[in-house]
Amino acid sequence: IPPRQSFSVVPDQKQTTAQTILRTNLSRVMADCCLVWFREDVNVFVQLNGAGRTLKRTVEEAVEKPLSRLAKTVQGKSKDEVTVGLQDNAGKLLDRTLSNGEAWKLAHTLLVNDKTIQVVHEPTRVIQVNCQKKNIYVGCPLVPEVTIDNGDGSDCKFHWERKPIVQGKKGKKGTPNAPSEQPGTVVGTGRNYVPTKDDLGEGLALVCQPPHGPALSVSTLEPVQEFPLDAETLSPLDGRAIPEVLGDGEFRVVSYNILADTYASMKVVKEEWYPYTGENFLQIDYRKHVLLRELKNYNADVLCLQEVGRSIFNEFFVPLFRELGYEGIFDEKLAGAEGCATFWRTSKFQKLNHKRIVFREIPSSSIPTLDNFPKLKEAWDKIPSIAQIVTLQDLTNKRPISLANTHLFFHPSAPNLRILQMKTILDAIQEIRSSACGDISAEEMAKSAFVFCGDCNMTIGCGAYNLVTNGEIETSHHDWVVGHDFMWGKDEEFLNFAKSVADKKAAEPYFHPEMKSPIPEAVQSAYVAGLGREPKYTNVTVGFVDVLDYIFFTTPTLGVKKAYDVESLDILQKWTALPSRVFCSDHVSLCADFQWK
């Protein structure tokens, strides 16, 4: 999880009318102050008689200039002369010829006529507060983005107000909705807020007040409304809830491709891929709440998520999962659209190590004979896929476990590249398990467990699957042939070639290196161990129903207490296919309970 000063990615610097109204009101009641920050320039904020003034001056400039400018600003249209000066901590007036860099560092008080205002150096500064402004539902948490400069934000105070929303004017010269300028009713004092039925029909405003200086705020632009689905409609989702919390020596793992917003919001997805879902139910402001509800229902100790956007990780999952007792790590694909996130319960595990694997950064020269096949090498060098490996330590028995989380290359005609990706992950896992980690010796790490989760984009019995579960893949496996002529940029019509050669050998030489897993122990699917079979499907869309997602584990160190089967097709296809209004991804989640041996 990023440090707390990185509450969010840098937000849009534009302010809404709502923000301006509230900030102005707050400035009128704020106490006089003088705040100074040293960056490339000297930044000074002075609050005096209800008005705020900001000075940004060069370090070399004489302090005389900003002090004179401040005096003129305070004087305004008045004929009464205003004197402004700086004193050091001994009460000595500072020389006005000193540079800004020297004078403001020495300054202890700002004198404005007969007023003495303490100078505060490098206080916490709130740069911006942002929050979801529309689609505000009862029972669904509001999680603000708070951008902090200096400090970690822990000394800021938050409060939420309920207040009416003034409807804007419609038309070309219309105005946006805005909160009432009248003071609201305080309904919460935490950073996050969960709207209640008492808030229905009203707007909400968040105020963030640092210890010194002006508060910032943000308001919703639509009134709070009931959640679109009732409890009965959501019952299939809640029917998968697992109330049991596992004790010492056991832990629950969930793997889930949650469908990235960057894909769900695409026009082609809404209109051609998933027109049956409904655009409202594909919006992230709706889906994130249903996803959170589902994930909380599992009472998991480890969550391995794929297709996670950076913003939903930083601005939604991190603050909410932190409240639930989790820490997490996010690794983004090279394309920058989404990535993998792993969360773990801090009462059960502590992090020892983390490694991000970028497949295309693995030199092609390290893969036997790949350089002899330029089309495949080009594809390997362009694939943006990544994997993450997080090594945790069980706080009870002190035993380590390495968790791999990945989303392998999707193209149906490139199973050979998925084999290489799988081999790369297994190599990285074994390398971690062969070295000392923190206080754990290399000998102890060699006996450590590992769990491998993800959307592997592979079906049962394919080459990558066999590499994990059988420990090797034969050079004659048909996946080598299927991917023989794969070229970067080929669309899925290339499947015709795959079907025609699936059981044949290519006429010309093809890429088919001998490949063995580096993992010395037996590796098994958690579902095969727990149910006697893989789930019947993990991806359910119109025209495709099959298994693409898996949870694997080392059998000498771990046992499967229970694997939770997926929902029946009757339930998943109630609204045609996935994603739906209840199951918000095109994949289903996998869940398994493990116990240490």
Beta strands, then each sheet from edge to edge (+ up, - down):
strand 1: 33-38
strand 2: 42-48
strand 3: 51-57
strand 4: 84-87
strand 5: 109-112
strand 6: 115-121
strand 7: 125-130
strand 8: 145-149
strand 9: 157-163
strand 10: 165-166
strand 11: 178-179
strand 12: 185-188
strand 13: 203-209
strand 14: 216-219
strand 15: 250-257
strand 16: 302-308
strand 17: 326-332
strand 18: 339-345
strand 19: 349-358
strand 20: 386-394
strand 21: 400-407
strand 22: 449-455
strand 23: 472-473
strand 24: 515-516
strand 25: 523-525
strand 26: 539-541
strand 27: 544-546
strand 28: 549-554
strand 29: 558-564
strand 30: 590-596
sheet 1: 3+ 2- 1+ 6+ 5- 4+
sheet 2: 7+ 8-
sheet 3: 12+ 9- 13+ 14-
sheet 4: 10+ 11-
sheet 5: 17+ 18- 16+ 15+ 30- 29+
sheet 6: 19+ 20- 21+ 22+ 28- 25+
sheet 7: 23+ 24-
sheet 8: 26+ 27-
end
